[in-house]
Amino acid sequence: MHEFGVLTTFLSGIGFGGVLVFLIKHFLEQKSKLKEIWLLDYKAACDGLLDAYREVALTNSTEALNKYAYWELKLQLYASDVVLSKLEEMKSSPPSTSQRDLAQKSLLKEMRKDLGLT
């Protein structure tokens, strides 16, 4: 009878461990999926902002400015505070100056960090 208790304890321990491993694996997979979705959305926001910025530089049309404003707002959902402050620095710098060039480089560097590329 004592052996039966040991056996059931052993088997239930294996079952509990299996359930625990399954739950941990499931949690980590979900977290990974969310991270992947976030990364894809953030990349799309960065790409959209840079494309709209190019369009504003070329045409300076109302449509281009509206597109830029949209992507800037969308970027605020995903970007780190550092990226957002670098974006403000770039916007406040005078166009066609070395200050703007440095601000652009700094913004791109911080976006790359957020994307995990550096």
N, C-alpha and C positions, 0 to 999 in steps of 0.2 A: 504494500500500500504506500509506503514511504517513497518507493521508486516511482510510482505513478505521479506523486506530487512534484517530485524533482523533474520528471519528464514534462509535465504540463507547464511548470514554471519555465523550463528551458525553451519549450516551443512558443510559449506566449512572449517570452523575451525576444525571440527571433522575429515574431510577428510584429511586435511593437517597434523593434529596430527597423524592420522593413517599411513600416508605415512612416516612421520618423524620417528615414532616408528619402522616401517618396515625397513627403511634404517639403523637405528642404530643397530637393531637386526641383520640384514644381515652383517654389518661391523664387529660386535663383533664375530659372528659365523665364518666368514672368518679368522679373526685374531686368533681365537682359533684353527681352523684347521691348519693354518700355524705353530703355536706354537707346535701342536701335531706332525706334520711331522718333524719339526726341532728336536724335542726331540727324536723321533725314529731314525732319521739319526745320531744324536749325540751319542745316546746310542750304535748304531751299530759301530760307529767309535771307541768309547771307548772299546767296547768288542773286536773288531778286533785288536786294538793296544795291549791290554793286552794278547790276545791269541798269537799274533805274538811275543811279548816280552817273553812269556813262551817258545815258540818254539826256539827262539834265545838262550835262557838260556840252553835249553836242547841239541840242535844240533849245534848251531853256523854255520849253513850251509849258503851258498850264497842265496839259495831260502828263507830261514827264514829271513835273513837280508833284502832281497828285499821286502818281505811281510811287515816287520816292517816299512820299509821306506815308503811304500804305505800308511799304516794306519796312520803313523805319519803325512804325508802330508794331508790326508783326515781329520784328527783331526784338522788341522789348519783352516779348513773351519768353524768349529763349536765352538771350545773351546774358553774360555775367555783367555785374556792375562795372567792371573794368572796361569791357567792350563798350558799354553805353557811355561811359565818361570819355573814352577815346573818340567815339562818334561825335559827341558834343564838341570836343576840341577841334575836330576836323571841320564841323559845320561853322564854328566861330572863327576859323582862320580865314584870312583873305584869299580869294581864288588866285591861282597862278603865281603862288609865292613858294619860297622854300619852306615856310612854316606849314603851308598846306601839304606839301610833299611829305614832310616829316610826320604830320598828323595822319596822313593816309597810310604810310608805312607802319606806324604804331598801331593803327586800327587793324590793319591786316594781320599784324603779328599777334595781337590779342585774339582775333577771330580764329586764327590757326591754333592757338592754345586751347580755346574752348572746344574746337573740333577734334582735339587730341592729335593734331598733326605735328606738334613740336614737343 
